[in-house]
Amino acid sequence: MARWGGIILGSRTDLHVQSVTMTGHIYWDVIQEQHVRLFRAAMGAEFLFMADNARPHRANIVDECLQSEDITRMDWPSYSLNLNPIKRVWDMLGR
């Protein structure tokens, strides 16, 4: 089961629980379409997309869609808990 949540200055998304395996296509269709576009609209030109290196986050379809929408992605080390605030939330919730 996959869980997804997003945070932005002064706001957050609802928790999204996915009962099937998260793929790049599902990630883009469900998460990006419903949330990232809204966040980008709220932040304007300073929007910087941050996602860890989970396989669905790095799928070719996601890269292509981000490029087509002119969304800048922040580069991440392979494992960087200290740079990823949402991971701290998951750890506090005990996953």
MOPAC internal coordinates of N, CA, C and O (Angstrom, degrees):
PM7 1SCF
backbone

  N    0.0000 0     0.00 0     0.00 0    0    0    0
  C    1.4414 1     0.00 0     0.00 0    1    0    0
  C    1.5324 1   108.16 1     0.00 0    2    1    0
  O    1.2310 1   120.67 1   -49.43 1    3    2    1
  N    1.2950 1   116.32 1   130.57 1    3    2    1
  C    1.4650 1   121.70 1   179.79 1    5    3    2
  C    1.5265 1   109.62 1  -102.50 1    6    5    3
  O    1.2310 1   121.22 1   -35.74 1    7    6    5
  N    1.3237 1   115.28 1   144.26 1    7    6    5
  C    1.4611 1   121.68 1   176.19 1    9    7    6
  C    1.5132 1   107.83 1  -124.16 1   10    9    7
  O    1.2310 1   120.77 1   -36.26 1   11   10    9
  N    1.3187 1   116.13 1   143.74 1   11   10    9
  C    1.4539 1   120.21 1   179.54 1   13   11   10
  C    1.5116 1   108.66 1  -141.41 1   14   13   11
  O    1.2310 1   121.06 1   -41.49 1   15   14   13
  N    1.3170 1   115.58 1   138.51 1   15   14   13
  C    1.4552 1   121.86 1   173.78 1   17   15   14
  C    1.5142 1   108.30 1  -145.73 1   18   17   15
  O    1.2310 1   120.60 1   -27.50 1   19   18   17
  N    1.2972 1   116.46 1   152.50 1   19   18   17
  C    1.4564 1   120.86 1  -179.97 1   21   19   18
  C    1.5128 1   110.53 1  -127.36 1   22   21   19
  O    1.2310 1   120.90 1   -32.69 1   23   22   21
  N    1.3252 1   115.88 1   147.31 1   23   22   21
  C    1.4563 1   120.74 1   176.81 1   25   23   22
  C    1.5208 1   108.84 1  -130.04 1   26   25   23
  O    1.2310 1   121.58 1   -30.30 1   27   26   25
  N    1.3037 1   114.58 1   149.70 1   27   26   25
  C    1.4525 1   123.09 1   178.77 1   29   27   26
  C    1.5231 1   105.93 1  -147.66 1   30   29   27
  O    1.2310 1   120.02 1   -19.39 1   31   30   29
  N    1.2943 1   117.57 1   160.61 1   31   30   29
  C    1.4603 1   120.34 1  -179.71 1   33   31   30
  C    1.5207 1   110.85 1   -49.13 1   34   33   31
  O    1.2310 1   120.37 1   -64.27 1   35   34   33
  N    1.3238 1   116.90 1   115.73 1   35   34   33
  C    1.4550 1   122.11 1   175.65 1   37   35   34
  C    1.5154 1   116.08 1    75.79 1   38   37   35
  O    1.2310 1   119.24 1  -170.28 1   39   38   37
  N    1.3292 1   119.05 1     9.72 1   39   38   37
  C    1.4576 1   119.91 1  -178.00 1   41   39   38
  C    1.5260 1   110.38 1  -156.11 1   42   41   39
  O    1.2310 1   121.05 1    -4.77 1   43   42   41
  N    1.3189 1   115.61 1   175.23 1   43   42   41
  C    1.4611 1   122.06 1   178.24 1   45   43   42
  C    1.5202 1   108.62 1  -156.82 1   46   45   43
  O    1.2310 1   121.15 1   -13.13 1   47   46   45
  N    1.3219 1   115.40 1   166.87 1   47   46   45
  C    1.4616 1   120.52 1   173.44 1   49   47   46
  C    1.5192 1   108.40 1   -94.05 1   50   49   47
  O    1.2310 1   121.05 1   -11.61 1   51   50   49
  N    1.3111 1   115.60 1   168.39 1   51   50   49
  C    1.4532 1   120.06 1   168.34 1   53   51   50
  C    1.5228 1   107.78 1   -71.59 1   54   53   51
  O    1.2310 1   120.38 1   -22.09 1   55   54   53
  N    1.3120 1   116.87 1   157.91 1   55   54   53
  C    1.4572 1   121.38 1   175.60 1   57   55   54
  C    1.5219 1   108.48 1   -71.94 1   58   57   55
  O    1.2310 1   120.54 1   -49.26 1   59   58   57
  N    1.3053 1   116.57 1   130.74 1   59   58   57
  C    1.4667 1   121.94 1   178.31 1   61   59   58
  C    1.5229 1   107.41 1  -109.78 1   62   61   59
  O    1.2310 1   120.59 1   -55.59 1   63   62   61
  N    1.3207 1   116.49 1   124.41 1   63   62   61
  C    1.4615 1   121.73 1   178.09 1   65   63   62
  C    1.5236 1   107.76 1  -113.72 1   66   65   63
  O    1.2310 1   121.01 1   -53.82 1   67   66   65
  N    1.3193 1   115.67 1   126.18 1   67   66   65
  C    1.4665 1   122.80 1  -177.00 1   69   67   66
  C    1.5187 1   107.79 1  -112.77 1   70   69   67
  O    1.2310 1   119.76 1   -60.93 1   71   70   69
  N    1.3294 1   118.07 1   119.07 1   71   70   69
  C    1.4648 1   120.62 1  -176.63 1   73   71   70
  C    1.5292 1   113.24 1   -84.25 1   74   73   71
  O    1.2310 1   119.98 1   166.04 1   75   74   73
  N    1.3226 1   117.65 1   -13.96 1   75   74   73
  C    1.4654 1   120.35 1   176.51 1   77   75   74
  C    1.5209 1   108.87 1  -103.59 1   78   77   75
  O    1.2310 1   120.57 1   -13.30 1   79   78   77
  N    1.3172 1   116.52 1   166.70 1   79   78   77
  C    1.4584 1   120.83 1   179.60 1   81   79   78
  C    1.5216 1   110.22 1   -60.58 1   82   81   79
  O    1.2310 1   120.83 1   -49.75 1   83   82   81
  N    1.3100 1   116.03 1   130.25 1   83   82   81
  C    1.4656 1   121.51 1   179.48 1   85   83   82
  C    1.5246 1   108.91 1   -75.79 1   86   85   83
  O    1.2310 1   120.78 1   -56.79 1   87   86   85
  N    1.3141 1   116.11 1   123.21 1   87   86   85
  C    1.4628 1   122.14 1   175.69 1   89   87   86
  C    1.5207 1   108.00 1  -113.81 1   90   89   87
  O    1.2310 1   120.55 1    -8.54 1   91   90   89
  N    1.3128 1   116.56 1   171.46 1   91   90   89
  C    1.4561 1   120.00 1   176.89 1   93   91   90
  C    1.5158 1   112.13 1   -59.93 1   94   93   91
  O    1.2310 1   120.59 1   140.19 1   95   94   93
  N    1.3396 1   116.48 1   -39.81 1   95   94   93
  C    1.4669 1   120.30 1   179.81 1   97   95   94
  C    1.5237 1   111.21 1   -65.68 1   98   97   95
  O    1.2310 1   120.37 1   133.68 1   99   98   97
  N    1.3245 1   116.90 1   -46.32 1   99   98   97
  C    1.4656 1   120.23 1   178.93 1  101   99   98
  C    1.5175 1   109.72 1   -63.87 1  102  101   99
  O    1.2310 1   120.33 1   136.16 1  103  102  101
  N    1.3230 1   116.98 1   -43.84 1  103  102  101
  C    1.4644 1   121.01 1   179.60 1  105  103  102
  C    1.5199 1   110.63 1   -56.43 1  106  105  103
  O    1.2310 1   120.10 1   132.24 1  107  106  105
  N    1.3175 1   117.41 1   -47.76 1  107  106  105
  C    1.4659 1   119.56 1  -179.63 1  109  107  106
  C    1.5212 1   110.99 1   -67.18 1  110  109  107
  O    1.2310 1   120.18 1   131.26 1  111  110  109
  N    1.3291 1   117.27 1   -48.74 1  111  110  109
  C    1.4622 1   120.54 1  -175.46 1  113  111  110
  C    1.5222 1   112.96 1   -63.25 1  114  113  111
  O    1.2310 1   120.53 1   135.86 1  115  114  113
  N    1.3147 1   116.60 1   -44.14 1  115  114  113
  C    1.4620 1   119.84 1  -174.25 1  117  115  114
  C    1.5239 1   112.15 1   -86.87 1  118  117  115
  O    1.2310 1   120.34 1   130.38 1  119  118  117
  N    1.3053 1   116.96 1   -49.62 1  119  118  117
  C    1.4617 1   120.96 1  -172.61 1  121  119  118
  C    1.5200 1   111.95 1   -84.02 1  122  121  119
  O    1.2310 1   120.60 1   124.26 1  123  122  121
  N    1.3001 1   116.45 1   -55.74 1  123  122  121
  C    1.4578 1   119.51 1  -174.48 1  125  123  122
  C    1.5218 1   111.97 1   -65.61 1  126  125  123
  O    1.2310 1   120.67 1   133.65 1  127  126  125
  N    1.3209 1   116.33 1   -46.35 1  127  126  125
  C    1.4594 1   119.60 1  -177.82 1  129  127  126
  C    1.5256 1   111.30 1   -60.64 1  130  129  127
  O    1.2310 1   120.25 1   141.78 1  131  130  129
  N    1.3342 1   117.12 1   -38.22 1  131  130  129
  C    1.4569 1   120.70 1  -175.00 1  133  131  130
  C    1.5189 1   113.75 1   -87.52 1  134  133  131
  O    1.2310 1   119.84 1   154.34 1  135  134  133
  N    1.3315 1   117.90 1   -25.66 1  135  134  133
  C    1.4615 1   118.95 1  -171.56 1  137  135  134
  C    1.5251 1   114.88 1  -121.67 1  138  137  135
  O    1.2310 1   120.13 1   130.74 1  139  138  137
  N    1.3153 1   117.35 1   -49.26 1  139  138  137
  C    1.4653 1   119.80 1  -172.84 1  141  139  138
  C    1.5229 1   111.53 1   -61.32 1  142  141  139
  O    1.2310 1   119.90 1   138.17 1  143  142  141
  N    1.3071 1   117.80 1   -41.83 1  143  142  141
  C    1.4698 1   119.71 1   178.80 1  145  143  142
  C    1.5242 1   111.27 1   -60.97 1  146  145  143
  O    1.2310 1   120.11 1   140.50 1  147  146  145
  N    1.3308 1   117.40 1   -39.50 1  147  146  145
  C    1.4662 1   120.31 1   178.72 1  149  147  146
  C    1.5198 1   111.02 1   -66.90 1  150  149  147
  O    1.2310 1   120.50 1   137.66 1  151  150  149
  N    1.3327 1   116.65 1   -42.34 1  151  150  149
  C    1.4623 1   120.19 1   177.84 1  153  151  150
  C    1.5218 1   110.30 1   -61.77 1  154  153  151
  O    1.2310 1   121.14 1   136.26 1  155  154  153
  N    1.3160 1   115.43 1   -43.74 1  155  154  153
  C    1.4653 1   119.14 1  -179.24 1  157  155  154
  C    1.5211 1   110.38 1   -61.97 1  158  157  155
  O    1.2310 1   120.15 1   138.08 1  159  158  157
  N    1.3107 1   117.31 1   -41.92 1  159  158  157
  C    1.4641 1   120.69 1   178.49 1  161  159  158
  C    1.5285 1   110.68 1   -62.23 1  162  161  159
  O    1.2310 1   120.30 1   142.65 1  163  162  161
  N    1.3289 1   117.04 1   -37.35 1  163  162  161
  C    1.4656 1   120.77 1  -179.82 1  165  163  162
  C    1.5221 1   112.08 1   -71.11 1  166  165  163
  O    1.2310 1   120.18 1   144.53 1  167  166  165
  N    1.3305 1   117.25 1   -35.47 1  167  166  165
  C    1.4641 1   121.71 1  -176.25 1  169  167  166
  C    1.5228 1   113.19 1   -89.21 1  170  169  167
  O    1.2310 1   119.98 1   153.77 1  171  170  169
  N    1.3106 1   117.64 1   -26.23 1  171  170  169
  C    1.4593 1   120.65 1  -178.71 1  173  171  170
  C    1.5148 1   112.30 1    74.13 1  174  173  171
  O    1.2310 1   120.96 1    33.31 1  175  174  173
  N    1.3190 1   115.77 1  -146.69 1  175  174  173
  C    1.4692 1   122.00 1  -173.06 1  177  175  174
  C    1.5251 1   113.27 1   -64.50 1  178  177  175
  O    1.2310 1   119.48 1   160.29 1  179  178  177
  N    1.3224 1   118.60 1   -19.71 1  179  178  177
  C    1.4666 1   121.51 1  -177.40 1  181  179  178
  C    1.5268 1   113.02 1   -87.28 1  182  181  179
  O    1.2310 1   119.94 1  -176.10 1  183  182  181
  N    1.3255 1   117.72 1     3.90 1  183  182  181
  C    1.4558 1   121.63 1  -178.39 1  185  183  182
  C    1.5238 1   110.54 1   -63.47 1  186  185  183
  O    1.2310 1   120.77 1   -48.13 1  187  186  185
  N    1.3185 1   116.14 1   131.87 1  187  186  185
  C    1.4603 1   123.19 1   176.54 1  189  187  186
  C    1.5210 1   107.16 1  -131.14 1  190  189  187
  O    1.2310 1   120.47 1   -61.46 1  191  190  189
  N    1.3189 1   116.70 1   118.54 1  191  190  189
  C    1.4551 1   121.64 1  -177.23 1  193  191  190
  C    1.5207 1   109.70 1   -80.14 1  194  193  191
  O    1.2310 1   120.76 1   -51.49 1  195  194  193
  N    1.3327 1   116.15 1   128.51 1  195  194  193
  C    1.4594 1   121.57 1  -179.86 1  197  195  194
  C    1.5282 1   108.59 1  -121.98 1  198  197  195
  O    1.2310 1   120.60 1   -58.01 1  199  198  197
  N    1.3010 1   116.45 1   121.99 1  199  198  197
  C    1.4654 1   122.01 1   174.13 1  201  199  198
  C    1.5158 1   106.85 1  -145.53 1  202  201  199
  O    1.2310 1   121.10 1   -33.64 1  203  202  201
  N    1.3218 1   115.50 1   146.36 1  203  202  201
  C    1.4608 1   117.50 1   179.88 1  205  203  202
  C    1.5277 1   109.49 1   -73.33 1  206  205  203
  O    1.2310 1   120.64 1     8.83 1  207  206  205
  N    1.2980 1   116.39 1  -171.17 1  207  206  205
  C    1.4602 1   120.89 1  -174.49 1  209  207  206
  C    1.5202 1   113.67 1   -94.42 1  210  209  207
  O    1.2310 1   120.14 1  -155.01 1  211  210  209
  N    1.3285 1   117.33 1    24.99 1  211  210  209
  C    1.4627 1   119.41 1   175.71 1  213  211  210
  C    1.5304 1   108.93 1   -58.55 1  214  213  211
  O    1.2310 1   120.64 1   -33.98 1  215  214  213
  N    1.2990 1   116.39 1   146.02 1  215  214  213
  C    1.4679 1   121.26 1  -174.52 1  217  215  214
  C    1.5321 1   113.47 1   -52.19 1  218  217  215
  O    1.2310 1   118.56 1   133.25 1  219  218  217
  N    1.3408 1   120.36 1   -46.75 1  219  218  217
  C    1.4723 1   118.85 1   179.36 1  221  219  218
  C    1.5308 1   112.71 1   -62.94 1  222  221  219
  O    1.2310 1   120.16 1   148.19 1  223  222  221
  N    1.3230 1   117.29 1   -31.81 1  223  222  221
  C    1.4658 1   120.82 1  -179.47 1  225  223  222
  C    1.5219 1   111.79 1   -69.03 1  226  225  223
  O    1.2310 1   120.45 1   155.53 1  227  226  225
  N    1.3254 1   116.75 1   -24.47 1  227  226  225
  C    1.4666 1   121.92 1  -175.70 1  229  227  226
  C    1.5306 1   113.05 1  -108.76 1  230  229  227
  O    1.2310 1   120.25 1  -167.75 1  231  230  229
  N    1.3033 1   117.12 1    12.25 1  231  230  229
  C    1.4642 1   120.40 1  -179.95 1  233  231  230
  C    1.5257 1   110.53 1   -64.43 1  234  233  231
  O    1.2310 1   120.85 1   -29.27 1  235  234  233
  N    1.3163 1   115.99 1   150.73 1  235  234  233
  C    1.4650 1   120.59 1  -179.63 1  237  235  234
  C    1.5212 1   112.27 1   -55.91 1  238  237  235
  O    1.2310 1   120.20 1   139.87 1  239  238  237
  N    1.3381 1   117.21 1   -40.13 1  239  238  237
  C    1.4660 1   120.08 1  -179.32 1  241  239  238
  C    1.5256 1   110.90 1   -60.99 1  242  241  239
  O    1.2310 1   120.38 1   142.70 1  243  242  241
  N    1.3180 1   116.88 1   -37.30 1  243  242  241
  C    1.4673 1   120.77 1   179.13 1  245  243  242
  C    1.5255 1   109.82 1   -68.18 1  246  245  243
  O    1.2310 1   120.28 1   134.14 1  247  246  245
  N    1.3349 1   117.08 1   -45.86 1  247  246  245
  C    1.4713 1   120.29 1   177.25 1  249  247  246
  C    1.5242 1   111.34 1   -57.71 1  250  249  247
  O    1.2310 1   120.73 1   134.56 1  251  250  249
  N    1.3322 1   116.21 1   -45.44 1  251  250  249
  C    1.4639 1   120.24 1  -179.31 1  253  251  250
  C    1.5264 1   111.79 1   -63.14 1  254  253  251
  O    1.2310 1   120.53 1   137.43 1  255  254  253
  N    1.3228 1   116.59 1   -42.57 1  255  254  253
  C    1.4688 1   120.30 1  -179.47 1  257  255  254
  C    1.5242 1   111.35 1   -68.05 1  258  257  255
  O    1.2310 1   120.08 1   139.32 1  259  258  257
  N    1.3262 1   117.44 1   -40.68 1  259  258  257
  C    1.4658 1   119.78 1   177.28 1  261  259  258
  C    1.5248 1   110.33 1   -61.54 1  262  261  259
  O    1.2310 1   120.52 1   136.91 1  263  262  261
  N    1.3220 1   116.61 1   -43.09 1  263  262  261
  C    1.4651 1   120.27 1   178.58 1  265  263  262
  C    1.5235 1   111.07 1   -63.85 1  266  265  263
  O    1.2310 1   120.25 1   137.69 1  267  266  265
  N    1.3229 1   117.12 1   -42.31 1  267  266  265
  C    1.4638 1   119.98 1  -178.20 1  269  267  266
  C    1.5255 1   111.78 1   -66.96 1  270  269  267
  O    1.2310 1   120.42 1   153.88 1  271  270  269
  N    1.3373 1   116.80 1   -26.12 1  271  270  269
  C    1.4634 1   121.45 1   179.22 1  273  271  270
  C    1.5263 1   111.24 1   -94.81 1  274  273  271
  O    1.2310 1   120.53 1  -178.33 1  275  274  273
  N    1.3383 1   116.59 1     1.67 1  275  274  273
  C    1.4660 1   122.53 1  -179.25 1  277  275  274
  C    1.5310 1   111.62 1    56.99 1  278  277  275
  O    1.2310 1   121.35 1  -134.90 1  279  278  277
  N    1.3375 1   115.02 1    45.10 1  279  278  277
  C    1.4615 1   122.07 1   179.02 1  281  279  278
  C    1.5230 1   108.08 1  -102.61 1  282  281  279
  O    1.2310 1   120.54 1   -53.36 1  283  282  281
  N    1.3197 1   116.57 1   126.64 1  283  282  281
  C    1.4586 1   122.51 1   179.82 1  285  283  282
  C    1.5179 1   109.86 1   -84.74 1  286  285  283
  O    1.2310 1   120.66 1   -49.91 1  287  286  285
  N    1.3310 1   116.34 1   130.09 1  287  286  285
  C    1.4640 1   121.78 1   178.23 1  289  287  286
  C    1.5262 1   108.78 1  -103.72 1  290  289  287
  O    1.2310 1   120.93 1   -43.37 1  291  290  289
  N    1.3146 1   115.82 1   136.63 1  291  290  289
  C    1.4586 1   121.53 1   176.17 1  293  291  290
  C    1.5263 1   108.82 1   -77.17 1  294  293  291
  O    1.2310 1   120.00 1   -47.30 1  295  294  293
  N    1.3187 1   117.60 1   132.70 1  295  294  293
  C    1.4649 1   121.38 1   175.51 1  297  295  294
  C    1.5193 1   109.69 1   -73.58 1  298  297  295
  O    1.2310 1   120.76 1   -39.97 1  299  298  297
  N    1.3316 1   116.15 1   140.03 1  299  298  297
  C    1.4594 1   122.42 1  -177.83 1  301  299  298
  C    1.5163 1   110.81 1  -125.39 1  302  301  299
  O    1.2310 1   120.34 1   -35.63 1  303  302  301
  N    1.3403 1   116.96 1   144.37 1  303  302  301
  C    1.4638 1   119.41 1   166.78 1  305  303  302
  C    1.5322 1   108.43 1   -64.79 1  306  305  303
  O    1.2310 1   119.77 1   -15.92 1  307  306  305
  N    1.3119 1   118.04 1   164.08 1  307  306  305
  C    1.4607 1   120.45 1  -175.16 1  309  307  306
  C    1.5258 1   112.91 1   -60.29 1  310  309  307
  O    1.2310 1   119.35 1   142.82 1  311  310  309
  N    1.3060 1   118.85 1   -37.18 1  311  310  309
  C    1.4612 1   121.39 1   176.84 1  313  311  310
  C    1.5146 1   107.54 1  -141.16 1  314  313  311
  O    1.2310 1   120.64 1   -63.16 1  315  314  313
  N    1.3045 1   116.37 1   116.84 1  315  314  313
  C    1.4653 1   119.36 1  -172.65 1  317  315  314
  C    1.5241 1   111.05 1  -146.20 1  318  317  315
  O    1.2310 1   120.56 1  -113.61 1  319  318  317
  N    1.3232 1   116.54 1    66.39 1  319  318  317
  C    1.4600 1   121.81 1  -178.66 1  321  319  318
  C    1.5237 1   112.09 1   -53.13 1  322  321  319
  O    1.2310 1   120.55 1   139.69 1  323  322  321
  N    1.3206 1   116.56 1   -40.31 1  323  322  321
  C    1.4618 1   119.67 1  -176.94 1  325  323  322
  C    1.5273 1   112.47 1   -67.75 1  326  325  323
  O    1.2310 1   119.18 1   161.13 1  327  326  325
  N    1.3208 1   119.17 1   -18.87 1  327  326  325
  C    1.4606 1   122.16 1   178.40 1  329  327  326
  C    1.5244 1   112.89 1   -94.59 1  330  329  327
  O    1.2310 1   120.06 1   171.73 1  331  330  329
  N    1.3114 1   117.49 1    -8.27 1  331  330  329
  C    1.4519 1   121.48 1  -172.11 1  333  331  330
  C    1.5260 1   110.76 1  -115.58 1  334  333  331
  O    1.2310 1   119.89 1   -84.53 1  335  334  333
  N    1.3313 1   117.81 1    95.47 1  335  334  333
  C    1.4628 1   120.17 1  -174.89 1  337  335  334
  C    1.5215 1   114.23 1   -62.09 1  338  337  335
  O    1.2310 1   119.09 1   148.20 1  339  338  337
  N    1.3171 1   119.34 1   -31.80 1  339  338  337
  C    1.4557 1   119.84 1  -179.18 1  341  339  338
  C    1.5280 1   111.23 1   -68.00 1  342  341  339
  O    1.2310 1   119.92 1   150.75 1  343  342  341
  N    1.3280 1   117.76 1   -29.25 1  343  342  341
  C    1.4677 1   120.46 1   177.03 1  345  343  342
  C    1.5297 1   110.55 1   -64.07 1  346  345  343
  O    1.2310 1   120.37 1   145.39 1  347  346  345
  N    1.3038 1   116.90 1   -34.61 1  347  346  345
  C    1.4709 1   119.90 1   176.18 1  349  347  346
  C    1.5253 1   110.56 1   -63.79 1  350  349  347
  O    1.2310 1   120.49 1   141.61 1  351  350  349
  N    1.3246 1   116.66 1   -38.39 1  351  350  349
  C    1.4645 1   120.51 1   177.27 1  353  351  350
  C    1.5201 1   109.82 1   -63.16 1  354  353  351
  O    1.2310 1   120.20 1   133.39 1  355  354  353
  N    1.3389 1   117.22 1   -46.61 1  355  354  353
  C    1.4685 1   119.79 1   179.04 1  357  355  354
  C    1.5257 1   110.68 1   -59.38 1  358  357  355
  O    1.2310 1   120.14 1   137.87 1  359  358  357
  N    1.3245 1   117.33 1   -42.13 1  359  358  357
  C    1.4610 1   120.51 1   179.36 1  361  359  358
  C    1.5217 1   111.45 1   -63.47 1  362  361  359
  O    1.2310 1   120.19 1   139.33 1  363  362  361
  N    1.3372 1   117.24 1   -40.67 1  363  362  361
  C    1.4684 1   120.16 1   178.44 1  365  363  362
  C    1.5275 1   111.38 1   -65.09 1  366  365  363
  O    1.2310 1   120.39 1   147.05 1  367  366  365
  N    1.3330 1   116.85 1   -32.95 1  367  366  365
  C    1.4620 1   120.96 1   179.22 1  369  367  366
  C    1.5233 1   112.08 1   -79.52 1  370  369  367
  O    1.2310 1   120.45 1   170.86 1  371  370  369
  N    1.3211 1   116.75 1    -9.14 1  371  370  369
  C    1.4561 1   120.97 1   179.22 1  373  371  370
  C    1.5118 1   113.24 1    74.24 1  374  373  371
  O    1.2310 1   121.67 1  -160.69 1  375  374  373
  N    1.3225 1   114.40 1    19.31 1  375  374  373
  C    1.4674 1   121.14 1  -179.99 1  377  375  374
  C    1.4816 1   109.04 1    45.84 1  378  377  375
  O    1.2310 1   120.10 1   180.00 1  379  378  377

